[in-house]
């Protein structure tokens, strides 16, 4: 049972996420029937599954909501802001319920009954007023019924038009039907007269009811005993199982009812046909189209553990393949070489494929931000439009999981500090509605994600002042605009005058930077006063395997990510040691160099000629000096273990074909560290100073 | 099993460093590897020999002699890497420790272990759980988790180690980083 519950929780989380997404869309497109249908369907399946796995509270809760959306679907109720809000609240609450199905947490319990009350008042106009207790009782009754082998009945009930004058409420009779078992009621208002001619004392409506119960026809008939004589009442058994337990039937029956309308079609036969067809997987037109669309996509669900295992196996294969390559080079047998090369080719495409499987479009995380933007802008009374671009850009699933938190921070900052209030915007001559745009795109072996707001931007002068005040920089320091903006990523930096609930505790941006750095990403910021701020996050496509260039310094093998390597060259030791201002002339260009032997304090076996690896850093070229170049290598990245070192530069390790370990360098960090070493020392000094204060 | 409390015999792996014999509980030892090429990681303290490949996993290797502030020697055919699984700050850490040779696996009962006299001991007694006399030798039983805890603590009592081991700035930088992390929380 435990296992099944887990399946339910997984499934339900998905349903809830879908629900949230759909409601977000619905908010902007209130008349979209497809969305309403979708919401209804999700809630319906959620309810069904919850009942099946014994999550009664969830079932009970969604039942109420489902009713409301049923009313909307059938056109009885309009979508209101209030309803959207309550649905959002419900999404949150359902998540809580999922974690806490028995309402053991008092807070959630109170919230639960509060929300149920609200839902009740919203749907108030249908059915008799029941209090929460009643619902609960009913649920229990229902569950008892569900345990038995039910039959399903179709009931057609058309009360005589004077029924209201006799003091009988037909709605009460119908809602009381639920004591027999699970039921579904479809109204038929086709007999309702033109409003001008309508006699309010008369009843024009009739109902189609589907009821699943273990009571007999006579027992059901008895229920209508007071109205039976003058009304049209048909009760017929349509099948001997519970139609509510089978997905899709209700929807189908509904379309049967709708298509029947006023025409003199034998509804009973149609219904029985529909049910028997259901077994043969035939669906009504709309349903069929949907099914087809799903079929063309043909996806299967795989647990991420299995994917991780696949990736591990691929990694091992790549390592083993490298070993084979070394062997074939050693023995130089023609046939062996061919096989080794073939295997290399195959393992490379297998690797690419496996990596591709682990990629998911960033769309998956975006709707959360939509929600955040919506909630926060309401809370702060700002008008904000959220735009997205390139949401089909794919990223490693694990990367996406690590991105959520930093993105939340960035969005909060943009909404709270970036976008101005409508009045302020108008006075500045901007559109009253602010925009926040999330833009994602591929750039070489990287994915760039930008969050662009058109708010008031950041004032470099103010940041500078603040930084001086916080002792992050010295008063006489000359900083470029870019460098000043980068200061916002320093720990403890916050320019917000007022600390708000949303942001401004000064722990935001440094956390963002740290989190992004942890997954080998880079954060950059651009900002123009009154025009807005753009935060760019640059990420590697994958976390686990990269194409790299294998080089050696003395005996130590190092790997440089190939995506950063521009070209290779060579130079004599004299040239390097005697270089002026650490610069070397390559192709008539003076390029700064980093002499890795010196930086890594390796002084044994210095060769006469050195190799230069010219890498790109921030649009500039920088030459790394190594002893020799071995060649290209598919590097399976392994964590370095608990090695005390400048982890920033050597990010991970990789096992080579001969079983030895190569060290993977992060060229960006390397350049940052050695290129800006001087600055860094000063920064360290100020950091230290700050912590003393 | 035979008696209730007094005579619980546990297994220890005894190994030699220079002229001294140390022992660690076998529960902490994953395996013993022959000496193999070690990839030196730049910018690490001197006692960090580097990293090796242990069946596909990359593990760091510590030169125990240097960590214990003993003179460095050339590796011999008897030099081994003892792969240990340690519990450091609630985290499992696997690392290799270089020893001059492994002697034997011995069973020692708890009541054979004597306390280390605090005075006159060359080593910081915090890291030594006790001593056992075996023939003419004294074997020091190490609290191995503490020995390799990530902070730069030396086995030797007087603190003249910073200047000798590795990069001088490392411990200082570590400290700064730690402080940053704390303020974040």
Interface residues (C-beta under 8 A of the other chain):
Chain A: X316 X319 X491 X492 X507 X510 X511 X514 X555 X556 X557 X599 X600 X601 X602 X638 X639 X640 X641 X642 X643 X644 X645 X646 X649 X650 X653 X655 X659 X660 X661 X662 X663 X684 X687 X688 X691
Chain B: X37 X39 X40 X41 X42 X43 X44 X45 X48 X50 X51 X52 X53 X56 X57 X58 X59 X60 X88 X91 X93 X94 X95 X150 X170 X173 X174 X176 X179 X180 X183 X184
